């Protein structure tokens, strides 16, 4: 059974009142962010699309306005059960050829995800294995509620085991975008070692974080080390979408509230 993680982000803004006392009124606005926790099959884009649609619909029924997906959710990232990764070389027992499986930024499946963001009226992170002129990237784009691509990010910090057989280092500048809910930014899994400070410098309010990771220290990482080392010091809210335990298709994270200034 799939679990849909709903996180409520409290966004506060300050409005100065022109009075003798010069009091400051604080207006609050809330937004629901859905972090979809599920595992995508390698190369089975139709299966991944059908699974995503069901979860996205549940998110919207729960009034989510922002949805974040796991790493390479469109195309699949690796098979953790059999330790199979992508490769640009010859296929083997533990490597699957990536040629013909990746998507371009304007690929058919990417267009489907963008169109659904438009239909559901949500901001949507769309993580995928990207092909561009014969090179491959671990990428994510952010689609607006109007179906417009707002950010294109390529993973900058590569994980040796999962990325080295096929992936180029990201060559795009870090970006954020102004939205009704604050300044949104993106990062992918191992980017945690390089992107938080860059996004903080750009004054990101909310970081949508796509992860393809599982392991015995999951709870400690997300409850203690990740927020204390990378989120709180950089003054943004982070919403994490990961596989969790790929056998159960679910990762239990603590529901949290954040207050940020915009």
N, C-alpha and C positions, 0 to 999 in steps of 0.2 A: 504494500500500500504506500502510495506516495504521500509525503508530507509537504505541505506548503507553508513556508515560514513567512509570517507576516510581521513586519517590523514597522512600528509607528515612529516616524521622525517628527519631532517637535521643532519647528523652525520659528525663531523669534526675531523680530525686527524692532528697531527703536524709532519712535516718531516724536520729535520735540514739539511740545505745546507752547505756543507763544503767549505766555502769561507772565505776570509779575514774578511769580515764584519759579518760573522756568522749569516746571515739573516735566518729567519724561514719562510718557505712556508707553508701555510695552504691549504690542499687539502680537498675538500668537496665531500661527497657522499650522495645521497638521497635514501630513501626507502619509499614505500607506505605501510601503515599499515591499514588494514580494520577491523573496530570494528563492527561486525554484531549485530544489535539491533532487537531482536525478543523474543517472549515468546514460550517456549516449553511445550507441554502438558505432564502432569504427567503420566508416564508409557507408553505413546504412542511413542515408539522409532522409529517406521517406519515413522510416520507422521513427527517427528522431523528431521529424516534423510533426507526425501524428501525436506523439507523446507530448511534445511541447504545447500543441494547441489545447489539449485537455487541461494541462496545468495552468496555462495562460488564462483560459476561460474561468477557472476557479479563482484565480487571482483577481480578475476584474469583477467577478460576482462579490468578492470580499472588498471591493472598492479600492484596489491598488491602482496607483497612478504611475508607478515606476516599477519595472520588472527587470531583474538581473538573472542571467543564466550561467551555468557552469562553463568551464574552459572548453573551447572547441565544441560547444553543444550541437552546432549544426552538422558537423562532419564526423564527430568523434575524435578523441585525442589518443587514447591507447586502450589496451585490454589488460586491466590489472590482474584478472584471474589467471591469465596465461602469460603475462608479462610480454605482450606483443606491442611493438612500437611501429611508427611509420618509418619508411626509408625511401630515398630516391634511387637506391642501388637495386641489386637483385633481391627478389623476395625470398624469404627463408622461413623456417619454423617460427622464428621469433620477430620477424619483420614483415610488414605489409607494404607493398609499393603504393606510394602516394599519388602517382600519376593517374589522372582521371577521377580522383576522389575529392580533390580540393575544389574550392569555389573561388571565383573572382569576386571582386567587390560588387559587381553588377550581375552576378550569377543568378540562375533561375531560383535556387532555393533562398538566396539572400533576399531576392525580390519578394518572395512569399512572406518571409518574416517581417520585412518592412511594411508590406501591405497590411499584415495583421496588426501591426502597431498602429497604423492609421485607422483601421476598422475598430479597434478596441480603445482608441484614444489614450494611449499610454506611451511613456518613454520606455524604450526597450533596448537593453544591451544584447548584441548579436555576436557571439564568439564563434570563430570558425577557423579552419585551416585554409589559408589564402594562397592562391597561385597568382603570380604577377610576372609576366614575361619570363617564364621558365624558372623562377625562384619561388620559394615557399616560405610563408610566414605564419606564426601563431598570432592571430589577429582578433580584434573585436571592434565593432562599430556601434555607435549609439544612434538609434532612430527616434525621431520626434513623434508626438501624437498626430502630426500631419504627414507622416511618412517621409520625412526629410532626414538624410544622413547628416548628423551634427558633428560627430567625432569619428576619426579613424585612427586606431592605435594598433601598433605591432609590438609584440612582447620584446622587451629590451634585455632582460636578464634571463638567459636560457638555462633550463635545467638539463644537465648533461645526459641523464638517462633517457628522458622523454623527448628531447628536442634535437639532440646532436646529429641524428641520422638524416635529417631532412630540413631543418629550420634555419633560416637566415636571421641574424640579429636585427631587431626592429630599427628602422631608419627614419621614423617620423618623429617630429617634435611633440613633446607632451602637450595636451590640449585640455581645456575645460570649456564649458558652455554655460551661459547664463540661462536659467529657466525660472518659471514661476516658483519653484521650490528651492532655489539657490543655485550655486555653481556646481555642476556635475563634472566628474572626471572618471577615468577608467584605468584599471590595471589588471594584469593577468598573473596569477599564481606566483612564480619566482620573481616577478617584478617587485615583490615586497622588499627586495634587497636594494632597489634603486629608485622606485617611483614615488614612495610616500613624500620624501623631501621635495621632489620636483613639483608634485601636485600641491603641496603646502605653499610653496613659493608662488604658485599661480592662484593661491587663495581658494582652493576647492572647499566647498562646504560638505559635499557628499561624494564619496568614491564608491563606484559600483565595481566589485572585485570578483572576477571569474576565476574559479579554482578547480583543478582536477587533481585532487589529493585525498588520500585516505591513510590511516595509520593508527597505531596504538595511543598516540599522544594528542589525538584530535581535541578532546575536551580541554586539556591544559593549554593547548595552543590558542584556541579561539576565546577562551574565557580569561586567560592571563597574559601569555606572552605577546600574542598579536596586538591586543588593545594597548597594553602597557608600553610596548617597544615602538609600535608603528602608527597607532591611531591617535592616542591622547597627545603625544608630543608634537604631532603635526596638525592638531586642531581641526580635524574633519571627522565626519561620521562615515563609517565604512559598512557596507552591506555585502555580505559574502554569500556567494552561491557556489556550492561544491557538490561532489558526488556523495560525500558522507561514506557510509558503508555501502559499497556498490551492490552487495547482495540483497540489502534491504531497500535500496533506493531511498535512503533518507538520512539526514543529518540533523540531530537535535541541537539547536543553538538557543541561547537565552534570548528571550524577547527583550529589547532594549529601547530606551528613549534617549534622544540626544537633543541638546539645545545649541543652536549655532546662530551667529549673527550674519545678516545679509544686508 
